[in-house]
């Protein structure tokens, strides 16, 4: 695995703070915002007295994208993210480590994972939990405003439609990450054909495709499509 692009942050005094994303033994780790606490049983490691959390690619599609050498990984400290399908907060927690000066608006419909997400928010104040249906963004768009990144990971047949509906909250020039679950769209068709269909639909909606990565073997029949909003 190549070293990811984030290289540590520079303070106003010109001193470089620890890297928020680090490769240890060829595996991705994020700087733990809440030292000593493991969110989902992930390994914690200390390097020069600084604690990092293992970002498990078999538990997070964004980590799988990183392991598959995805070329679009520009998550900056002060960015705001709308995350559809936040579940109990596995990936959200790592984004919380990265975006210490931004906000992650995590939308989750199901009650049980949302309850776990609420627990995570008690110690991670940059996560804004929203219990809602991603098919109906009008119900929460007033709380979100405009975001730098739209991230979607939902198990719905109309995944692209949901992404496009929510993209009204994505800034012009902002990036979108769509974790496509091929078997949720059509169990009978080849995943590659489904990815092509999703790309066509996104292009028709005015998005520019920046990257498309199959996430196997970490996530079978899944792909990450990364886009930029031009209009």
N, C-alpha and C positions, 0 to 999 in steps of 0.2 A: 504494500500500500504506500502510495506517495504521501509525503508530508502535506497536510491540508494548508490552505492559504492563510488563515488567520495567524498572525505572528506576535500576538501580545499587544497590549495597549499602552499608549504613552500618556502620562499625566501632564498637567499644566506645568509642572516643574521640570519636565523633560526626562523623567525617570520612567523606564519601561516596567509596567506591571506584569505579573505572570500571564502566560498564555492561557486563554480561556478554552482553547481546543488544542490538544496535544496528542501526539502519537507515542505510545509506550508499547514496546515489543510488537510493533506493527499493528497495534490496535488503537482505535480512537477513544479518547477520554476527554471529559469536560471538567473544568475547574469547579469544584463543589461549592455552591453558594451556601450550603448548610452543612459545614464540616461535621463528620462523624455520623451522618445520617445517610443510609442507603434507601433509595426510594422504592425499588422493586427487586431488591436482593442482589443488585449489581456489586461488583468488586470495587473496593476503595483502595487507592494507592497513594502513598506520599512520596513526592519528589522534592528534595531539598526543603522539607518541612511544609510543602504545599500539597493539599489533598485533591485528588482527581477521582472522578467516577467513570467506570467503564461504560462505554456507550455500545450496548449489545446490538449488533446488526440483525440478530434473529428475533429481537424484540421491538425494533424500531426501523421503519422503512427509510427514514432519513439517514440513519446510521448505515443501513444497507446501501443506500445510494452513495454515501461517502466511501464505503469500502469498495464499491464498483467503479471508483475513480470518476464519479460525477464531476463535471467541470463547472457547474454553477453552484457555488456554496458561499455566497457573499452575505453572511449574516453578521451585521454590524451592531455594536453595543446599543445604540439608541433607536434601533428599528422597532416598529410595531407590527405585530403579526395577527392575522385572523386565522385561527386554527379550527377547521371543521372536522369533527370526529375526535375530540380530545380524549375520549375514554377516561381511564383513571389517571392519565398524566405521564405515562412513561416517556414519550418523546418530548412532551411539553416541558417536563422537568429539565431536560438537557438544553432546550431552547432557553429556559429560565436562567441556566448557568451562563449562556452565551450573551443574552440580551439584558444585561444588568441595568441598563439605562432606558430600556424600552418596555413594551407591554405585550403580553400574549393573551389575546382574547380567545378563550377556549370554549367552543360550542359543543355540547354533548346532550343527546336526547335521553338516553337511558338512565334511569334513576340510580341504580347501584354503582356503575362507574362514576357517575357525576358526584355521588356522595364521597367517593374516594378522592376525586379531584378537589372537592372542597377542603378535605383534610390537608392536601398538599399545599393549598393556597394559604393555610395558616402560617406557614413558615417561608413561603415564597410570594412576596407581595407584588411581584411583577406579573403574576398570573391573574387574569380576570375571568372567573368562571361564568358561563352563561348556559343555563339549561334551556334548550330550545331545539327546534327542528330546522336543520340546514336547508330544507326545502322552502322555508318561509323566512328569508333574511329580513323582511320588513319588520319582523317582530323584535329584532335586536340591532338593526343597523344604526339606530339613533344612539346606542351606547358605544358603538365601535368607531364611527366616523370613517376616516381614510387611513389605510394601512400601507406599509411598504411591501409586505409579503402576504400572499394568500396561500395557505397550505390546506389541502384536503385529503382526508383518509377516512372515507365512509364506505360502508358495505351496501351500496344501493345500485340498482340497475341504471338509474339515470345520473350517474356520477358526473358526467360532463355538464349536463344541464344544471345541476346543483352548483358546480364550479362557476359557470357563466352567470347564474343568478347572483351569486355572492361577489362577483368581480366588480360590481358597481362600487364596492368599498375599497377596491385596489387603486392606488394612485397611478396616474399615467407614468409609464416607465417602470412601474413596480413589477415584481416577479411573482409567478405563481408556481406552486409545486402540487401536482396532481398524482397521487399514488393510485394507479389504476388497478383494480381487482378484477381481472378478466372473468373469472368464474361467476362473479356476481352479476356481470352484464349478460353473459351468454355461456352456459356451461358446455354447449355443443360445438362452439366455434373455436378455431385455433387462437390462442392468446395473441399471437403476432398480428392476426387480422383485426382483432379488437383494438389493439394499440393503434394500428393504422387508422381505423375508423375514428378513434378518439382524437387523434392528431388532425384529421380532416375537419372534424367538427369544431375544434379549437381554432384552426386557421380560418374557417368560415366566419367565426365570431370575431375575428380581427386580431387574434393573438399571434405573436411570432414564436415559433418553436426554437428554444435554445438548446435543449438536450432531451434525450430519450434513452433511458437505461433499463434493461431487464434486470430485476433484482434477485434473480436466482444466483446461487442456491439458497440464499438467506430467506427469500420469500418466493415460493413457487407460484407461477402464473401471475406475477405482479410486475409492474413497470412504474418508473417515475418519469413523468413528463414535465419538463420545466419550460415555462413560457414567459414572455414579456408582454405587458399591456401597452399597446401603442396608441390607442385612442380612448 
